[in-house]
């Protein structure tokens, strides 16, 4: 009986860790997609062809928008 309780506790803890891993993976995916959108030249360099028709926007307004986007993530 004690072993079953211990095993159940270990399974529950493993599930929590896997749920956190999924959240981290989702955050990394979201960041990567955001990075590709914000820097189409970097996206092209990395082989992502979705943004090949665009150039990076490097004016002051774009930089401020970039900063806001970073804070949102």
N, C-alpha and C positions, 0 to 999 in steps of 0.2 A: 504494500500500500504506500509506504514512504517513497519507494522507488518510482511508482507511478506519479505521485505528486511532484517529485523532483523532475521527472521526464516531462511532465506537462508544463512545468515552470520553464524548463529549457526551451521547449518548443515555442512557448509564448514569447520568450526573450528573443529567440531567433527570428520570429515573425516581425517583431518591432524593429530589429536591425535591418531586415529586408525591406520593410516599409520605408525606413530612412534612406536606404540605398536607392530605392525607386525615386524618392524625392530629390536626392542629390543628382541622380541621372537626369531627371526631368529638368532641373535647374541648369545643368550643363548643356543640355540640348537647347533649351530656351536661350541661354547666353550665346551659343554658337550661331543659332539662326539670327539672333539680333546682330551679332558681329558681322555676319555675312551681309545683312541688309545695310548696315551702317558704313561698311567699307567694301564697296563692290570690287575695287582693285585687289584687295586682300582676298576676297572670295575667288576671283579669277586666278590669282596666284595659287590658291589651295585646290584649284580644279573645279570649283563650283561655277558652272556655266550659266546659271540663272541671271547673273548680273553683268555679263560681258558687254552689254550695251550701255553701261553707266560708268561714270567716273566718281571718285570720292569728292564730296562737297567739303571744302576747307575754309569757307568764310566764317566770320564771327557768329552769325546766327546759327549756322550748322553746328559749330562747336558748342554753343550754349544748349542747343537741342540734344546734342550728344551727352552733355553733362546731365541733363534732366532724365534722359533715357537710362543712364547708368544708375541714377538714384532710384528709378522705378524698379529696376531689377533687384 
